[in-house]
Amino acid sequence: MRLTEPNRAAVRRDEYARAWVEGHIENVNRALEPHERIERFELVPTEWTPRTTSSRRR
């Protein structure tokens, strides 16, 4: 599913969306060693792709 910019911002603020992501992270973390676990996360309003992240490194 591709979200438009305004929808991404709305999802970022949505408590249900955050809880949904957090639940998935908790499930994944159960199978990981302590040093591999996700400790914190942030929903961002922009899409991260190899193209967009490589331009930020310059």
C-alpha positions, 0 to 999 in steps of 0.5 A, spaced: 500 500 500 502 506 498 500 512 502 500 519 499 504 525 504 498 527 507 496 520 509 503 518 511 503 524 516 496 522 519 498 515 520 504 517 524 500 521 529 495 515 529 495 511 536 492 505 532 497 505 527 503 505 532 500 500 537 499 495 530 507 496 529 509 496 536 505 489 536 509 486 530 515 489 533 514 485 540 512 479 536 519 479 532 523 481 538 521 475 542 525 471 537 531 475 537 537 475 542 537 481 547 542 485 543 538 484 536 532 487 539 528 493 537 528 498 543 525 504 540 522 506 533 519 512 530 514 512 524 516 518 519 512 521 514 516 520 508 518 513 505 525 510 506 527 507 499 534 506 497 534 512 493 531 517 498 536 514 503 542 515 499 541 522 498 541 523 505 548 521 506 551 526 501 
